[in-house]
Each structure stands twice: as structure tokens, then as C-alpha cells.
Amino acid sequence: MLLVVDGANVVGSRPDGWWRDRAGAAERLATQLAAARRSGALAALGDRVVLVLEGAARSAAVPEDLEVLLAPRDGDSTMVELVHASPDEVTVVTADRELIRLVTALGARTVSPRTLLRIMEP
């Protein structure tokens, strides 16, 4: 199973000042995701985790053991392409209504950023 994380949407779901340092916010999310994947906390959502970053977040320093896809354009198009190309079951973490519509039409399931963040809480 593939877990695709809409980095911008998950980061934007927390009112913690992320807009002042988008790369730093993406780094914090990437660090949390990598730790959760290593601990097995994300196993119910996917055994392969891909964090999609766009815009200023693309310059984030991320753990080497986390798969990160830097969107060449917008993150939504990149995630739709990833879902379309995957032979595996896919879960996408996002609250973006249009992205949800597009990826579910391709057979993916979705979970909210809140659900992911709850799973990753220490």
C-alpha cells in the first residue's frame, strides 16, 4: 500500500506559524513522518510513504529514509499522477476537496490531515 501525503495541506492544517517558514514546517512534518514510518505507526495507512512538497517547501532538508517527491508544478497534479501510475492501493492524506474528488475517481482512498497527525502524536 502507498501512502501519499499532501505536505502543503497537512502543514497548513496546523496554525503554528508555518507560513513564516514553509521549508521549516515541511522539515518538521518530514521528520515526524519518517519517525512514524520507522516505528510502524503508519502501517495501517501504507508501507511505502511519499511526502509531496511544492513551492518554498521544496527546499526543506528531509530525512534520508523518507521518500519525498518535489512537485515540478503544483502538488495536486503531482499527486494525481502518482495515484494514476501506482499499481498499489493508495491512500492520500489531504483535506483539499478537489484533490479528494480527483484521487477517489482513480480508486484511491483519502484520510484527513487530522487523522494522520493523531496517528503520529507521541
Summary of the structure (lengths in Angstrom):
residues: 122
radius of gyration: 13.0
end to end distance: 23.6
largest distance: 37.6
contacts: 376
relative contact order: 0.23
helix: 49%
strand: 18%
